[in-house]
Amino acid sequence: MRRKYAVILVFIAVSLVVNFNMPKQVIDKVLMVTVAGYDYVDEGTIRGTVVAPTFLSEGKLVDLVYSDTATMIYENRSKLNRQASESLLNGKLDVVLFNKELASKGLSEYIDYLIRDPSIGTQLHLAIVEGSTQELLRSIKARKGAGHYLSDLIEHNIRTGNLPIINLKQFSSEVASKFTDPYLPMMKLVNGVPKITGLAIFNDDTYVDKLPPNEVMLFKMLHENMHDGQYFLETEKFNAAIQNIDSSREVKVTKKKRFFESKFHLED
């Protein structure tokens, strides 16, 4: 019994020593990045933009925006830290944006960077931007901050809209898979406001096409069970709006010679 207590005391002592020797960071001496955006500049050059909120003495939040060009994503973060008054950390990163032109060149390097950082959660939101991510991030003046604003925008459209569920973990798995094509939400700055404009479709890690908003709901119905969907039908004779769509699906896959045939049965 005494030996058991001795082992426990040694374990506690070792834990205390290790904790005292761990590097410490004061919250007022770091800047937590909430959203990052990457744009294609030219062959071999990207522009990275990050947003880190800071709190003023009267309790108001102000977004600090840092932007610079680099040859690779790791170099970009080093350059941005030279601009910031405190260390830029990824622990609160909610959203990462890529512009369409950069996505058409392939995103493997950027996904690898995000996966390798242990401070970044796998539920991180990814999105493709038509236009400049830098311009989009600088346009947001929300009281909650750009990162939380964009995260809420995507989550809201997944939960009560037509966007299918997707995050960093799922996207990286689909990029590595031989049986699925990855996808990400697509957005654009419209009249100074970020707006979901469709679904970006990938071949491996490369952007190849876009589904318009009116087809995204059908994609979601085929991809997963749906709740609180919305569909707008426009014809030459009339317009119709259908809301609160609930659906479940059953998928049957059969092999026919060298090909597979999939049949979807949808129930509303």
TABELKA-V323237 format. One record per residue. RES is the residue in one letter. SS is DSSP state (H for helix, E for strand, C for the rest). Layout:
res:RES ss:SS
res:RES ss:SS
//
This chain:
res:M ss:C
res:R ss:H
res:R ss:H
res:K ss:H
res:Y ss:H
res:A ss:H
res:V ss:H
res:I ss:H
res:L ss:H
res:V ss:H
res:F ss:H
res:I ss:H
res:A ss:H
res:V ss:H
res:S ss:H
res:L ss:H
res:V ss:H
res:V ss:H
res:N ss:H
res:F ss:H
res:N ss:H
res:M ss:C
res:P ss:C
res:K ss:C
res:Q ss:C
res:V ss:C
res:I ss:H
res:D ss:H
res:K ss:H
res:V ss:E
res:L ss:E
res:M ss:E
res:V ss:E
res:T ss:E
res:V ss:E
res:A ss:E
res:G ss:E
res:Y ss:E
res:D ss:E
res:Y ss:E
res:V ss:E
res:D ss:E
res:E ss:C
res:G ss:C
res:T ss:E
res:I ss:E
res:R ss:E
res:G ss:E
res:T ss:E
res:V ss:E
res:V ss:E
res:A ss:E
res:P ss:E
res:T ss:E
res:F ss:E
res:L ss:C
res:S ss:C
res:E ss:C
res:G ss:C
res:K ss:C
res:L ss:E
res:V ss:E
res:D ss:E
res:L ss:E
res:V ss:E
res:Y ss:E
res:S ss:E
res:D ss:E
res:T ss:E
res:A ss:E
res:T ss:C
res:M ss:C
res:I ss:H
res:Y ss:H
res:E ss:H
res:N ss:H
res:R ss:H
res:S ss:H
res:K ss:H
res:L ss:H
res:N ss:H
res:R ss:H
res:Q ss:H
res:A ss:C
res:S ss:C
res:E ss:C
res:S ss:E
res:L ss:E
res:L ss:E
res:N ss:C
res:G ss:C
res:K ss:C
res:L ss:C
res:D ss:C
res:V ss:E
res:V ss:E
res:L ss:E
res:F ss:E
res:N ss:E
res:K ss:H
res:E ss:H
res:L ss:H
res:A ss:H
res:S ss:C
res:K ss:C
res:G ss:C
res:L ss:C
res:S ss:H
res:E ss:H
res:Y ss:H
res:I ss:H
res:D ss:H
res:Y ss:H
res:L ss:H
res:I ss:H
res:R ss:H
res:D ss:C
res:P ss:C
res:S ss:C
res:I ss:C
res:G ss:C
res:T ss:C
res:Q ss:C
res:L ss:C
res:H ss:E
res:L ss:E
res:A ss:E
res:I ss:E
res:V ss:E
res:E ss:E
res:G ss:C
res:S ss:C
res:T ss:H
res:Q ss:H
res:E ss:H
res:L ss:H
res:L ss:H
res:R ss:H
res:S ss:H
res:I ss:C
res:K ss:C
res:A ss:C
res:R ss:C
res:K ss:C
res:G ss:C
res:A ss:H
res:G ss:H
res:H ss:H
res:Y ss:H
res:L ss:H
res:S ss:H
res:D ss:H
res:L ss:H
res:I ss:H
res:E ss:H
res:H ss:H
res:N ss:H
res:I ss:H
res:R ss:H
res:T ss:C
res:G ss:C
res:N ss:C
res:L ss:C
res:P ss:C
res:I ss:C
res:I ss:C
res:N ss:C
res:L ss:H
res:K ss:H
res:Q ss:H
res:F ss:H
res:S ss:H
res:S ss:H
res:E ss:H
res:V ss:H
res:A ss:H
res:S ss:C
res:K ss:C
res:F ss:C
res:T ss:C
res:D ss:C
res:P ss:C
res:Y ss:E
res:L ss:E
res:P ss:E
res:M ss:E
res:M ss:E
res:K ss:E
res:L ss:E
res:V ss:E
res:N ss:C
res:G ss:C
res:V ss:E
res:P ss:E
res:K ss:E
res:I ss:E
res:T ss:E
res:G ss:E
res:L ss:E
res:A ss:E
res:I ss:E
res:F ss:E
res:N ss:E
res:D ss:C
res:D ss:C
res:T ss:E
res:Y ss:E
res:V ss:E
res:D ss:E
res:K ss:E
res:L ss:E
res:P ss:E
res:P ss:H
res:N ss:H
res:E ss:H
res:V ss:H
res:M ss:H
res:L ss:H
res:F ss:H
res:K ss:H
res:M ss:H
res:L ss:H
res:H ss:H
res:E ss:C
res:N ss:C
res:M ss:E
res:H ss:E
res:D ss:E
res:G ss:E
res:Q ss:E
res:Y ss:E
res:F ss:E
res:L ss:E
res:E ss:E
res:T ss:C
res:E ss:C
res:K ss:C
res:F ss:C
res:N ss:E
res:A ss:E
res:A ss:E
res:I ss:E
res:Q ss:E
res:N ss:E
res:I ss:E
res:D ss:E
res:S ss:E
res:S ss:E
res:R ss:E
res:E ss:E
res:V ss:E
res:K ss:E
res:V ss:E
res:T ss:E
res:K ss:E
res:K ss:E
res:K ss:C
res:R ss:C
res:F ss:E
res:F ss:E
res:E ss:E
res:S ss:E
res:K ss:E
res:F ss:E
res:H ss:E
res:L ss:E
res:E ss:E
res:D ss:C
//
